[in-house]
Amino acid sequence: MKRAGVVLGLLVALSCSGLYGADSVASGKPNVIVLIGDDLSPREFPPYDTGVWSSTDEETTREKKYRAKTPMLDKIAKEGIFFDKAWATPICAASRGMLMTGRYATITKWWYNFDYGSWIDENGEIGDIVPLWITSPLGIGHLATAAGYGTFWGGRAGMKDADNLDKFGFERGVFVPAPQEVPPSPFSDFQIVGAGTDEDGNKIFVNKDTGEVEPGARAQRSYTWRPHVLLFNPPNEDEQLVYYPNTEETEAAYKKGTFGPDVDMEVTKQFMDTCADEDRPFFLYATSRIGHKAYDFINQKVDTWPPTPKLYWNAAKETYRKQNSVISGLDGDYTTSGINNGGIRRHVEYLDYTIWQLVEKCKELGVLDNTVIIFSTDNGTKGYGKDSKKKQRGPHVPMFIYAPGLNMTKQGRSNEFVSFVDIVPTVADLMGVSDLLDGYELHGQSLYPYLFGEAEKHTREYNFSYQTRSNGHKQIIRGSYVMKDGGERWYDVSNEKRDLDSYPEITNWDNVPEELRDDRDHLTAILDSFDVYDTEHDYVPEQS
């Protein structure tokens, strides 16, 4: 579904026509939940059965003690669908640019972390990072709003700008505030702050909780315990951005043992209640920080997967129970109860618990049979895939789709190609607003005919991604027979491997079957069509 031409001023036209933010909603529109975990490869999730996964020290392992248990995703893998060829990009910002717009960086200009197109704003000033709502005025939030949905954005914004979150089409939200965006929460000293430089010019970072210098740390706020939580357009508040806790009840409950993702879920459920009361379908865009390594303020460890609440699964009742979390002590000397030791396994399991909570809330509201849940992550695992140029380790992500009451025509494992850019047109079809994308260029192709129709295959014939490295911008592509990685190496992928990784490198094209050479030539032509990094790096608006 590639649509040619950018429609300038389209959002203004929608607003004036009454389509944007319509009061009435056609009956039967499904609720849509898009949940994105952070820095986790498919191999970390048991349904993929890769035979290997990551240990707490970022090594590849087969040890069971590092293997996550995911009963909800196991259920979804059987009753819904999951893809073993889903791609994003090898790093977070570029992946979010894809997902929110349905476009590659050739249009969004979000090429990679710390590599964005510049632009000239309305005041004639040059900006270093062009906003996605400038390059792509019909993003996923805009479409949901135009369809009459209640729109909520939770977890990690990652948009480099906290002052313009409303321009992405969302009405409410809850975020972990990034240090470069807004001041820290006045309620938490769980943060790492800069404290100048040493005699060699190296930056010094200090744990504000203990006052101790933390070698190897970076500036950050806690997203786990005693979290920094920023509310976007909360009810009964005059300000657009307000720090949590913001009521007498939440102030009384907020302690060191308050876990950030639990707060996110609490606020998310309140929004779901509001939509139910107003008889509106909801669109939840939940970009969790779970999976992202960070500083552990309980144990004073740098760059780790911090502890999470202890969870217990009752297989007979198919229910989770979360133990009450308590942290006692001062200034870094803490004792805990109801909290595990952390590690990547625990983060994967908490995401499974997150999905269970969303499903249970939908059951409570009586809307599960009219809800679509899409779960994925933004890039590969730290130490294995994130920012990697090897094979598909960077852009390769898990993707599960669950719609228990909407008669999906596909179930189980799928080896179809699917990309983050496919989410926008898929959501537009689900919400009944795909006509708004007519005349608007997309790289995404809707999964709707494959998931809910009679199409035997998804229309995508290859996966494309990119990364910026010290030696330049690199394109990554995979077809039916061969794959080119960020290291300019080609691999034979004609036979899938259990670990989704151990593909043989092609070093002599004369020794491979003709169909592999043909696929290489076809993919090379596609790469040439997207090769505009050097000539069209920055954003230049089209002339009307």
Kinemage of the C-alpha trace (Angstrom):
@kinemage 1
@onewidth
@group {chain A} dominant
@subgroup {mainchain}
@vectorlist {calphas} color= white
{ca met a 1} P 0.000 0.000 0.000
{ca lys a 2} L 2.416 2.668 -1.142
{ca arg a 3} L 0.529 5.883 -1.664
{ca ala a 4} L 2.140 8.640 -3.704
{ca gly a 5} L 2.255 12.279 -2.775
{ca val a 6} L 2.113 14.145 0.517
{ca val a 7} L -1.075 16.053 1.204
{ca leu a 8} L 0.009 19.328 2.773
{ca gly a 9} L -2.256 20.746 5.417
{ca leu a 10} L -4.238 17.517 5.624
{ca leu a 11} L -4.796 17.686 9.368
{ca val a 12} L -6.253 21.163 9.059
{ca ala a 13} L -8.620 19.900 6.388
{ca leu a 14} L -9.719 17.000 8.556
{ca ser a 15} L -10.362 19.301 11.481
{ca cys a 16} L -12.417 21.713 9.410
{ca ser a 17} L -14.444 18.932 7.822
{ca gly a 18} L -15.473 17.548 11.188
{ca leu a 19} L -13.780 14.184 10.631
{ca tyr a 20} L -10.918 14.932 12.978
{ca gly a 21} L -12.142 14.236 16.508
{ca ala a 22} L -15.614 13.180 15.396
{ca asp a 23} L -18.265 13.069 18.124
{ca ser a 24} L -20.058 10.005 16.841
{ca val a 25} L -18.426 6.630 16.282
{ca ala a 26} L -19.700 3.854 14.065
{ca ser a 27} L -20.739 0.888 16.151
{ca gly a 28} L -18.449 -2.113 16.266
{ca lys a 29} L -15.101 -0.354 15.872
{ca pro a 30} L -12.552 -2.510 17.695
{ca asn a 31} L -10.396 -1.240 20.508
{ca val a 32} L -6.722 -1.347 19.536
{ca ile a 33} L -3.760 -1.844 21.868
{ca val a 34} L -0.183 -1.562 20.591
{ca leu a 35} L 2.299 -2.614 23.292
{ca ile a 36} L 6.017 -2.199 22.586
{ca gly a 37} L 8.686 -3.640 24.888
{ca asp a 38} L 12.246 -2.300 24.914
{ca asp a 39} L 15.431 -3.935 23.579
{ca leu a 40} L 14.279 -7.559 23.372
{ca ser a 41} L 14.905 -10.022 20.531
{ca pro a 42} L 12.510 -12.809 19.519
{ca arg a 43} L 14.815 -15.396 21.098
{ca glu a 44} L 13.950 -14.093 24.585
{ca phe a 45} L 10.333 -15.251 24.150
{ca pro a 46} L 9.619 -19.004 24.567
{ca pro a 47} L 7.054 -19.321 21.721
{ca tyr a 48} L 9.888 -18.804 19.227
{ca asp a 49} L 11.642 -21.942 20.519
{ca thr a 50} L 15.069 -20.743 19.367
{ca gly a 51} L 17.003 -23.046 21.706
{ca val a 52} L 19.143 -20.139 22.965
{ca trp a 53} L 18.481 -16.855 24.768
{ca ser a 54} L 20.322 -14.128 26.691
{ca ser a 55} L 21.794 -14.392 30.162
{ca thr a 56} L 21.994 -11.584 32.715
{ca asp a 57} L 25.570 -10.852 31.593
{ca glu a 58} L 24.463 -10.488 27.931
{ca glu a 59} L 25.834 -13.863 26.842
{ca thr a 60} L 24.065 -16.390 24.649
{ca thr a 61} L 23.011 -19.321 26.813
{ca arg a 62} L 20.925 -22.472 27.047
{ca glu a 63} L 20.743 -22.392 30.848
{ca lys a 64} L 17.151 -22.780 32.063
{ca lys a 65} L 17.684 -20.379 34.964
{ca tyr a 66} L 17.786 -17.517 32.470
{ca arg a 67} L 14.734 -18.661 30.490
{ca ala a 68} L 11.581 -16.596 30.917
{ca lys a 69} L 8.146 -18.106 31.450
{ca thr a 70} L 5.414 -16.409 29.425
{ca pro a 71} L 2.048 -18.175 29.871
{ca met a 72} L 0.060 -15.322 28.305
{ca leu a 73} L 2.228 -15.097 25.201
{ca asp a 74} L 2.187 -18.882 24.960
{ca lys a 75} L -1.614 -18.679 24.858
{ca ile a 76} L -1.593 -15.841 22.323
{ca ala a 77} L 0.883 -17.746 20.125
{ca lys a 78} L -1.662 -20.580 19.860
{ca glu a 79} L -4.905 -18.626 19.688
{ca gly a 80} L -3.586 -15.577 17.835
{ca ile a 81} L -0.631 -15.230 15.487
{ca phe a 82} L 3.073 -14.507 15.851
{ca phe a 83} L 5.632 -13.662 13.171
{ca asp a 84} L 9.205 -14.907 12.901
{ca lys a 85} L 10.203 -12.370 10.215
{ca ala a 86} L 9.181 -9.075 11.842
{ca trp a 87} L 11.608 -6.172 11.458
{ca ala a 88} L 12.006 -2.693 12.903
{ca thr a 89} L 15.465 -1.019 13.007
{ca pro a 90} L 18.480 -1.789 15.238
{ca ile a 91} L 17.807 1.206 17.533
{ca cys a 92} L 14.864 2.759 19.331
{ca ala a 93} L 14.265 6.205 17.792
{ca ala a 94} L 14.369 5.050 14.178
{ca ser a 95} L 12.029 2.154 15.015
{ca arg a 96} L 9.526 4.464 16.705
{ca gly a 97} L 9.705 6.722 13.670
{ca met a 98} L 8.701 3.761 11.508
{ca leu a 99} L 5.901 2.559 13.774
{ca met a 100} L 4.243 5.926 14.359
{ca thr a 101} L 4.260 6.998 10.713
{ca gly a 102} L 4.203 3.925 8.457
{ca arg a 103} L 7.223 5.412 6.701
{ca tyr a 104} L 10.944 4.802 6.421
{ca ala a 105} L 13.515 7.452 7.274
{ca thr a 106} L 13.681 8.429 3.604
{ca ile a 107} L 10.580 10.469 4.470
{ca thr a 108} L 10.616 10.859 8.277
{ca lys a 109} L 14.330 11.813 8.410
{ca trp a 110} L 14.663 9.865 11.649
{ca trp a 111} L 17.645 7.902 10.408
{ca tyr a 112} L 19.042 6.631 13.702
{ca asn a 113} L 19.700 7.654 17.307
{ca phe a 114} L 21.630 10.948 17.147
{ca asp a 115} L 21.107 11.096 13.386
{ca tyr a 116} L 18.058 13.145 12.447
{ca gly a 117} L 17.295 15.459 9.586
{ca ser a 118} L 17.382 19.173 10.352
{ca trp a 119} L 14.557 21.553 9.437
{ca ile a 120} L 13.577 25.203 9.442
{ca asp a 121} L 10.741 26.015 11.847
{ca glu a 122} L 7.960 28.565 11.496
{ca asn a 123} L 10.248 31.275 12.932
{ca gly a 124} L 12.967 30.636 10.404
{ca glu a 125} L 15.186 28.925 12.981
{ca ile a 126} L 17.152 25.789 12.104
{ca gly a 127} L 16.224 22.824 14.269
{ca asp a 128} L 18.539 19.836 14.729
{ca ile a 129} L 15.718 17.259 14.927
{ca val a 130} L 12.758 17.519 12.612
{ca pro a 131} L 9.592 16.377 14.459
{ca leu a 132} L 7.705 13.404 13.093
{ca trp a 133} L 4.520 15.441 12.995
{ca ile a 134} L 6.209 17.771 10.498
{ca thr a 135} L 7.488 15.118 8.091
{ca ser a 136} L 4.489 12.824 8.628
{ca pro a 137} L 1.293 14.729 9.500
{ca leu a 138} L -0.881 11.610 9.461
{ca gly a 139} L 0.625 9.505 12.217
{ca ile a 140} L -0.927 6.652 14.125
{ca gly a 141} L -2.370 8.946 16.808
{ca his a 142} L -3.877 11.308 14.236
{ca leu a 143} L -5.644 8.448 12.476
{ca ala a 144} L -7.077 7.106 15.745
{ca thr a 145} L -8.343 10.549 16.711
{ca ala a 146} L -9.881 11.033 13.268
{ca ala a 147} L -11.676 7.714 13.726
{ca gly a 148} L -13.258 8.908 16.982
{ca tyr a 149} L -11.092 6.872 19.343
{ca gly a 150} L -9.965 7.836 22.801
{ca thr a 151} L -6.185 8.001 22.408
{ca phe a 152} L -3.640 7.245 25.118
{ca trp a 153} L 0.157 7.117 24.930
{ca gly a 154} L 2.028 5.483 27.781
{ca gly a 155} L 5.535 4.497 28.856
{ca arg a 156} L 8.360 6.032 26.881
{ca ala a 157} L 7.729 8.929 24.531
{ca gly a 158} L 11.185 9.095 22.952
{ca met a 159} L 10.188 12.051 20.798
{ca lys a 160} L 12.966 14.403 22.016
{ca asp a 161} L 10.395 17.080 22.839
{ca ala a 162} L 7.961 17.105 25.759
{ca asp a 163} L 6.343 20.423 24.843
{ca asn a 164} L 4.614 19.205 21.693
{ca leu a 165} L 3.272 15.773 22.618
{ca asp a 166} L -0.235 16.917 21.736
{ca lys a 167} L 0.815 17.323 18.112
{ca phe a 168} L 1.094 13.541 17.731
{ca gly a 169} L -2.670 13.141 18.011
{ca phe a 170} L -2.956 11.764 21.570
{ca glu a 171} L -5.242 13.214 24.206
{ca arg a 172} L -3.777 11.639 27.352
{ca gly a 173} L -0.569 9.933 28.414
{ca val a 174} L 1.872 8.834 31.110
{ca phe a 175} L 5.635 8.927 30.546
{ca val a 176} L 9.099 8.408 31.939
{ca pro a 177} L 10.570 11.896 31.412
{ca ala a 178} L 13.946 11.960 29.658
{ca pro a 179} L 16.656 14.194 31.198
{ca gln a 180} L 16.950 16.301 28.032
{ca glu a 181} L 13.217 17.047 27.936
{ca val a 182} L 11.955 18.274 31.314
{ca pro a 183} L 13.210 18.792 34.892
{ca pro a 184} L 13.215 15.734 37.183
{ca ser a 185} L 10.335 14.755 39.397
{ca pro a 186} L 10.312 16.640 42.731
{ca phe a 187} L 9.182 13.390 44.393
{ca ser a 188} L 12.198 11.179 43.656
{ca asp a 189} L 15.945 11.402 44.158
{ca phe a 190} L 16.424 8.117 42.317
{ca gln a 191} L 18.358 9.728 39.497
{ca ile a 192} L 21.863 9.936 38.068
{ca val a 193} L 22.982 13.519 37.452
{ca gly a 194} L 25.979 15.122 35.835
{ca ala a 195} L 28.570 16.677 38.159
{ca gly a 196} L 31.074 18.265 35.821
{ca thr a 197} L 34.217 16.601 34.524
{ca asp a 198} L 37.388 15.145 35.998
{ca glu a 199} L 40.914 16.396 35.309
{ca asp a 200} L 41.012 14.393 32.079
{ca gly a 201} L 37.796 15.930 30.812
{ca asn a 202} L 35.654 12.842 31.410
{ca lys a 203} L 32.086 13.435 32.566
{ca ile a 204} L 31.322 12.667 36.202
{ca phe a 205} L 27.939 11.219 37.159
{ca val a 206} L 26.563 11.053 40.692
{ca asn a 207} L 23.778 8.994 42.252
{ca lys a 208} L 21.621 11.699 43.807
{ca asp a 209} L 20.183 9.194 46.278
{ca thr a 210} L 23.570 8.278 47.795
{ca gly a 211} L 25.710 11.236 46.757
{ca glu a 212} L 28.291 8.779 45.405
{ca val a 213} L 30.078 9.029 42.065
{ca glu a 214} L 29.019 6.217 39.738
{ca pro a 215} L 31.736 5.368 37.176
{ca gly a 216} L 30.249 4.094 33.932
{ca ala a 217} L 26.777 5.521 34.607
{ca arg a 218} L 24.931 8.045 32.475
{ca ala a 219} L 22.303 10.679 33.220
{ca gln a 220} L 18.931 9.034 33.834
{ca arg a 221} L 15.829 8.952 36.022
{ca ser a 222} L 14.444 5.797 37.578
{ca tyr a 223} L 11.665 4.204 35.561
{ca thr a 224} L 11.408 1.301 38.003
{ca trp a 225} L 11.434 2.004 41.762
{ca arg a 226} L 10.402 5.378 43.217
{ca pro a 227} L 9.866 6.367 39.605
{ca his a 228} L 9.787 9.665 37.801
{ca val a 229} L 6.329 9.690 36.199
{ca leu a 230} L 5.008 12.516 34.038
{ca leu a 231} L 1.274 12.731 33.337
{ca phe a 232} L 0.114 14.238 30.042
{ca asn a 233} L -3.254 16.046 30.154
{ca pro a 234} L -4.394 14.365 33.396
{ca pro a 235} L -8.030 14.939 34.409
{ca asn a 236} L -8.821 17.724 36.867
{ca glu a 237} L -5.509 19.508 36.209
{ca asp a 238} L -4.926 22.908 34.607
{ca glu a 239} L -1.415 22.105 33.359
{ca gln a 240} L -0.699 19.853 30.377
{ca leu a 241} L 2.298 18.155 32.064
{ca val a 242} L 2.001 17.188 35.729
{ca tyr a 243} L 4.213 14.950 37.843
{ca tyr a 244} L 2.765 11.902 39.563
{ca pro a 245} L 1.740 11.655 42.385
{ca asn a 246} L -0.736 14.470 41.854
{ca thr a 247} L -3.582 13.688 44.278
{ca glu a 248} L -3.808 13.123 48.024
{ca glu a 249} L -4.518 9.441 47.412
{ca thr a 250} L -1.550 8.885 45.083
{ca glu a 251} L 0.779 10.943 47.290
{ca ala a 252} L -0.071 8.713 50.239
{ca ala a 253} L 0.606 5.573 48.176
{ca tyr a 254} L 3.851 6.745 46.520
{ca lys a 255} L 6.909 5.215 48.195
{ca lys a 256} L 10.302 3.716 47.354
{ca gly a 257} L 8.462 0.475 46.625
{ca thr a 258} L 6.276 2.131 43.985
{ca phe a 259} L 7.085 0.504 40.639
{ca gly a 260} L 6.880 2.758 37.591
{ca pro a 261} L 5.206 0.321 35.152
{ca asp a 262} L 2.561 -0.366 37.826
{ca val a 263} L 1.777 3.353 37.849
{ca asp a 264} L 1.614 3.343 34.039
{ca met a 265} L -0.906 0.495 34.176
{ca glu a 266} L -2.997 2.206 36.857
{ca val a 267} L -3.294 5.372 34.755
{ca thr a 268} L -3.929 3.349 31.584
{ca lys a 269} L -6.789 1.425 33.185
{ca gln a 270} L -8.350 4.679 34.361
{ca phe a 271} L -8.324 5.897 30.766
{ca met a 272} L -9.934 2.646 29.596
{ca asp a 273} L -12.670 3.210 32.198
{ca thr a 274} L -13.190 6.740 30.917
{ca cys a 275} L -13.601 5.528 27.328
{ca ala a 276} L -16.080 2.883 28.484
{ca asp a 277} L -18.106 5.513 30.373
{ca glu a 278} L -18.124 7.736 27.283
{ca asp a 279} L -18.965 4.820 24.951
{ca arg a 280} L -15.848 5.422 22.864
{ca pro a 281} L -13.428 2.826 21.541
{ca phe a 282} L -9.885 3.250 22.841
{ca phe a 283} L -6.476 3.228 21.187
{ca leu a 284} L -3.627 2.515 23.588
{ca tyr a 285} L -0.082 3.068 22.374
{ca ala a 286} L 2.014 1.652 25.225
{ca thr a 287} L 5.772 1.974 24.762
{ca ser a 288} L 7.148 0.282 27.860
{ca arg a 289} L 10.655 0.789 29.216
{ca ile a 290} L 10.635 -2.815 30.442
{ca gly a 291} L 13.520 -4.642 28.793
{ca his a 292} L 15.789 -1.576 28.710
{ca lys a 293} L 18.917 -1.827 30.853
{ca ala a 294} L 19.312 0.938 33.424
{ca tyr a 295} L 20.871 1.858 36.740
{ca asp a 296} L 19.651 -0.265 39.660
{ca phe a 297} L 19.039 2.183 42.506
{ca ile a 298} L 18.300 -0.573 45.024
{ca asn a 299} L 21.610 -2.366 44.617
{ca gln a 300} L 23.667 0.470 43.066
{ca lys a 301} L 24.505 -1.405 39.865
{ca val a 302} L 25.298 0.282 36.567
{ca asp a 303} L 23.694 -0.853 33.287
{ca thr a 304} L 21.640 -3.844 34.351
{ca trp a 305} L 18.085 -5.137 34.122
{ca pro a 306} L 16.756 -3.759 37.447
{ca pro a 307} L 14.611 -5.873 39.789
{ca thr a 308} L 10.873 -6.103 39.194
{ca pro a 309} L 7.991 -7.175 41.472
{ca lys a 310} L 7.710 -10.892 42.231
{ca leu a 311} L 5.014 -12.554 40.146
{ca tyr a 312} L 3.165 -15.855 40.546
{ca trp a 313} L 1.173 -17.632 37.838
{ca asn a 314} L -1.789 -19.873 38.661
{ca ala a 315} L -2.024 -22.205 35.670
{ca ala a 316} L -5.391 -23.676 36.716
{ca lys a 317} L -7.061 -20.255 36.930
{ca glu a 318} L -4.862 -18.574 34.299
{ca thr a 319} L -4.199 -15.655 36.621
{ca tyr a 320} L -1.169 -13.715 37.807
{ca arg a 321} L -0.620 -12.522 41.357
{ca lys a 322} L 1.851 -9.747 42.105
{ca gln a 323} L 3.422 -9.708 45.559
{ca asn a 324} L 3.350 -6.444 47.477
{ca ser a 325} L 6.700 -4.675 47.031
{ca val a 326} L 8.382 -2.983 49.990
{ca ile a 327} L 11.737 -1.161 50.084
{ca ser a 328} L 13.075 -0.070 53.469
{ca gly a 329} L 16.145 1.996 54.312
{ca leu a 330} L 17.882 5.215 53.335
{ca asp a 331} L 20.656 6.541 51.092
{ca gly a 332} L 21.283 3.373 49.129
{ca asp a 333} L 21.232 0.971 52.084
{ca tyr a 334} L 18.024 -0.923 51.362
{ca thr a 335} L 16.257 -4.129 52.299
{ca thr a 336} L 13.401 -5.411 50.188
{ca ser a 337} L 10.502 -7.832 50.121
{ca gly a 338} L 8.292 -8.835 47.207
{ca ile a 339} L 11.050 -7.899 44.751
{ca asn a 340} L 13.179 -10.269 42.662
{ca asn a 341} L 16.850 -9.970 41.735
{ca gly a 342} L 16.235 -8.596 38.280
{ca gly a 343} L 17.722 -9.816 35.023
{ca ile a 344} L 16.417 -10.004 31.474
{ca arg a 345} L 14.211 -12.998 32.280
{ca arg a 346} L 12.256 -10.985 34.831
{ca his a 347} L 11.668 -8.172 32.369
{ca val a 348} L 10.256 -10.550 29.771
{ca glu a 349} L 7.996 -12.030 32.433
{ca tyr a 350} L 6.792 -8.601 33.537
{ca leu a 351} L 5.782 -7.846 29.943
{ca asp a 352} L 3.791 -11.085 29.950
{ca tyr a 353} L 2.123 -9.875 33.152
{ca thr a 354} L 1.422 -6.521 31.465
{ca ile a 355} L -0.390 -8.267 28.619
{ca trp a 356} L -2.384 -10.325 31.115
{ca gln a 357} L -3.463 -7.141 32.938
{ca leu a 358} L -4.654 -5.540 29.708
{ca val a 359} L -6.569 -8.676 28.740
{ca glu a 360} L -8.197 -8.888 32.185
{ca lys a 361} L -9.194 -5.221 32.060
{ca cys a 362} L -10.783 -5.771 28.656
{ca lys a 363} L -12.699 -8.729 30.132
{ca glu a 364} L -13.860 -6.571 33.036
{ca leu a 365} L -15.160 -3.936 30.622
{ca gly a 366} L -16.769 -6.585 28.435
{ca val a 367} L -14.772 -5.588 25.348
{ca leu a 368} L -12.144 -8.317 24.908
{ca asp a 369} L -14.060 -9.832 21.994
{ca asn a 370} L -13.861 -6.459 20.253
{ca thr a 371} L -10.202 -5.694 20.929
{ca val a 372} L -7.010 -6.199 18.914
{ca ile a 373} L -3.712 -6.457 20.807
{ca ile a 374} L -0.397 -6.066 18.962
{ca phe a 375} L 2.774 -6.781 20.921
{ca ser a 376} L 6.324 -6.220 19.714
{ca thr a 377} L 9.627 -4.621 20.765
{ca asp a 378} L 11.651 -1.790 19.257
{ca asn a 379} L 14.914 -3.603 18.433
{ca gly a 380} L 17.114 -6.514 19.446
{ca thr a 381} L 18.440 -7.327 22.907
{ca lys a 382} L 21.285 -5.290 24.398
{ca gly a 383} L 24.540 -7.170 23.927
{ca tyr a 384} L 23.122 -9.336 21.150
{ca gly a 385} L 20.989 -7.334 18.771
{ca lys a 386} L 20.646 -3.699 19.782
{ca asp a 387} L 22.709 -1.510 17.433
{ca ser a 388} L 24.244 -4.655 15.940
{ca lys a 389} L 25.377 -4.810 12.327
{ca lys a 390} L 25.439 -8.629 12.360
{ca lys a 391} L 22.892 -10.460 10.229
{ca gln a 392} L 19.344 -9.475 11.298
{ca arg a 393} L 20.112 -9.222 15.006
{ca gly a 394} L 19.440 -5.482 15.204
{ca pro a 395} L 16.095 -5.019 13.404
{ca his a 396} L 14.637 -8.474 14.119
{ca val a 397} L 11.815 -8.204 16.676
{ca pro a 398} L 9.016 -10.389 18.036
{ca met a 399} L 5.456 -9.652 16.957
{ca phe a 400} L 2.243 -11.164 18.319
{ca ile a 401} L -1.324 -10.231 17.344
{ca tyr a 402} L -4.353 -11.302 19.371
{ca ala a 403} L -8.012 -10.630 18.553
{ca pro a 404} L -9.996 -13.390 20.272
{ca gly a 405} L -13.462 -12.274 19.170
{ca leu a 406} L -12.833 -10.843 15.723
{ca asn a 407} L -12.527 -14.027 13.654
{ca met a 408} L -8.893 -13.838 12.650
{ca thr a 409} L -8.345 -16.221 9.753
{ca lys a 410} L -4.731 -17.030 10.673
{ca gln a 411} L -3.358 -18.652 13.818
{ca gly a 412} L -0.041 -19.845 15.143
{ca arg a 413} L 3.395 -19.147 13.747
{ca ser a 414} L 3.703 -17.205 10.500
{ca asn a 415} L 6.829 -16.848 8.376
{ca glu a 416} L 5.446 -13.897 6.414
{ca phe a 417} L 7.521 -10.728 6.182
{ca val a 418} L 6.166 -7.940 8.380
{ca ser a 419} L 7.591 -4.510 9.192
{ca phe a 420} L 6.955 -1.799 11.748
{ca val a 421} L 5.769 0.405 8.883
{ca asp a 422} L 2.903 -2.047 8.333
{ca ile a 423} L 1.288 -1.129 11.653
{ca val a 424} L -0.117 2.252 10.553
{ca pro a 425} L -2.063 0.987 7.509
{ca thr a 426} L -3.213 -2.067 9.498
{ca val a 427} L -4.549 0.130 12.301
{ca ala a 428} L -6.184 2.439 9.742
{ca asp a 429} L -8.044 -0.530 8.260
{ca leu a 430} L -9.103 -1.757 11.705
{ca met a 431} L -10.433 1.681 12.599
{ca gly a 432} L -12.181 2.222 9.272
{ca val a 433} L -10.176 5.273 8.196
{ca ser a 434} L -7.894 3.873 5.496
{ca asp a 435} L -9.526 6.288 3.033
{ca leu a 436} L -7.783 9.139 4.836
{ca leu a 437} L -4.488 7.723 3.571
{ca asp a 438} L -5.453 8.042 -0.090
{ca gly a 439} L -2.858 10.274 -1.742
{ca tyr a 440} L -0.526 9.982 1.235
{ca glu a 441} L 2.756 8.138 0.729
{ca leu a 442} L 3.273 5.092 2.935
{ca his a 443} L 5.897 2.370 2.916
{ca gly a 444} L 3.686 0.144 5.056
{ca gln a 445} L 1.346 -2.526 3.719
{ca ser a 446} L -1.759 -3.430 5.695
{ca leu a 447} L -1.879 -6.829 7.371
{ca tyr a 448} L -5.664 -6.670 7.532
{ca pro a 449} L -6.419 -8.783 4.420
{ca tyr a 450} L -4.014 -11.467 5.657
{ca leu a 451} L -5.150 -11.449 9.292
{ca phe a 452} L -8.908 -11.145 8.799
{ca gly a 453} L -9.502 -12.030 5.154
{ca glu a 454} L -8.898 -14.864 2.744
{ca ala a 455} L -5.447 -13.722 1.566
{ca glu a 456} L -3.048 -16.627 1.952
{ca lys a 457} L -0.006 -14.360 2.168
{ca his a 458} L 0.835 -10.860 3.330
{ca thr a 459} L 1.719 -8.591 0.417
{ca arg a 460} L 5.174 -7.675 1.778
{ca glu a 461} L 7.932 -9.359 -0.246
{ca tyr a 462} L 11.009 -8.186 1.703
{ca asn a 463} L 12.130 -6.522 4.918
{ca phe a 464} L 14.121 -3.280 4.819
{ca ser a 465} L 15.939 -1.442 7.598
{ca tyr a 466} L 18.922 0.848 8.185
{ca gln a 467} L 21.467 2.064 10.697
{ca thr a 468} L 24.063 4.826 10.966
{ca arg a 469} L 27.517 3.711 12.033
{ca ser a 470} L 30.909 5.394 12.370
{ca asn a 471} L 31.713 4.444 8.783
{ca gly a 472} L 28.474 5.753 7.328
{ca his a 473} L 24.810 4.967 6.850
{ca lys a 474} L 24.073 1.314 6.114
{ca gln a 475} L 21.041 -0.335 4.550
{ca ile a 476} L 19.824 -3.782 5.642
{ca ile a 477} L 17.497 -5.979 3.618
{ca arg a 478} L 16.126 -9.519 3.591
{ca gly a 479} L 14.332 -11.328 0.807
{ca ser a 480} L 13.098 -14.868 0.334
{ca tyr a 481} L 16.557 -16.282 -0.403
{ca val a 482} L 19.278 -13.846 0.681
{ca met a 483} L 19.919 -11.118 3.252
{ca lys a 484} L 22.391 -8.215 3.394
{ca asp a 485} L 23.406 -6.974 6.839
{ca gly a 486} L 24.842 -3.732 8.187
{ca gly a 487} L 28.352 -5.073 7.724
{ca glu a 488} L 27.814 -5.368 3.958
{ca arg a 489} L 27.762 -9.174 4.184
{ca trp a 490} L 25.292 -11.386 2.327
{ca tyr a 491} L 23.705 -14.531 3.779
{ca asp a 492} L 21.750 -17.488 2.483
{ca val a 493} L 18.353 -17.382 4.259
{ca ser a 494} L 16.559 -19.789 1.959
{ca asn a 495} L 16.268 -22.241 4.854
{ca glu a 496} L 15.140 -20.831 8.204
{ca lys a 497} L 17.265 -21.706 11.228
{ca arg a 498} L 15.910 -22.641 14.624
{ca asp a 499} L 17.917 -19.883 16.330
{ca leu a 500} L 16.821 -17.371 13.643
{ca asp a 501} L 20.474 -16.399 13.285
{ca ser a 502} L 22.938 -19.075 12.103
{ca tyr a 503} L 22.587 -18.407 8.382
{ca pro a 504} L 25.606 -19.263 6.210
{ca glu a 505} L 27.490 -16.316 4.736
{ca ile a 506} L 27.746 -16.160 0.951
{ca thr a 507} L 31.367 -15.586 -0.019
{ca asn a 508} L 31.269 -16.864 -3.601
{ca trp a 509} L 28.182 -16.086 -5.653
{ca asp a 510} L 29.261 -18.520 -8.356
{ca asn a 511} L 28.684 -21.385 -5.918
{ca val a 512} L 25.045 -20.630 -5.043
{ca pro a 513} L 21.833 -21.438 -6.954
{ca glu a 514} L 20.586 -18.969 -9.530
{ca glu a 515} L 17.522 -18.006 -7.474
{ca leu a 516} L 19.829 -16.597 -4.784
{ca arg a 517} L 21.668 -14.431 -7.291
{ca asp a 518} L 18.361 -13.263 -8.747
{ca asp a 519} L 17.108 -12.353 -5.274
{ca arg a 520} L 20.327 -10.414 -4.599
{ca asp a 521} L 19.891 -8.420 -7.809
{ca his a 522} L 16.235 -7.706 -6.984
{ca leu a 523} L 17.086 -6.552 -3.446
{ca thr a 524} L 20.003 -4.443 -4.675
{ca ala a 525} L 17.617 -2.549 -6.960
{ca ile a 526} L 15.334 -1.894 -3.986
{ca leu a 527} L 18.281 -0.623 -1.943
{ca asp a 528} L 19.222 1.728 -4.767
{ca ser a 529} L 15.708 3.196 -4.742
{ca phe a 530} L 16.030 4.027 -1.026
{ca asp a 531} L 19.619 5.308 -1.239
{ca val a 532} L 18.949 8.995 -0.519
{ca tyr a 533} L 20.775 9.438 2.803
{ca asp a 534} L 23.551 11.600 1.331
{ca thr a 535} L 21.313 13.616 -0.995
{ca glu a 536} L 18.110 13.983 1.071
{ca his a 537} L 19.242 13.728 4.675
{ca asp a 538} L 17.413 16.837 5.931
{ca tyr a 539} L 13.777 17.838 5.696
{ca val a 540} L 12.758 20.191 2.915
{ca pro a 541} L 9.001 20.839 2.622
{ca glu a 542} L 7.361 20.227 -0.703
{ca gln a 543} L 6.413 23.320 -2.632
{ca ser a 544} L 2.671 23.734 -3.133
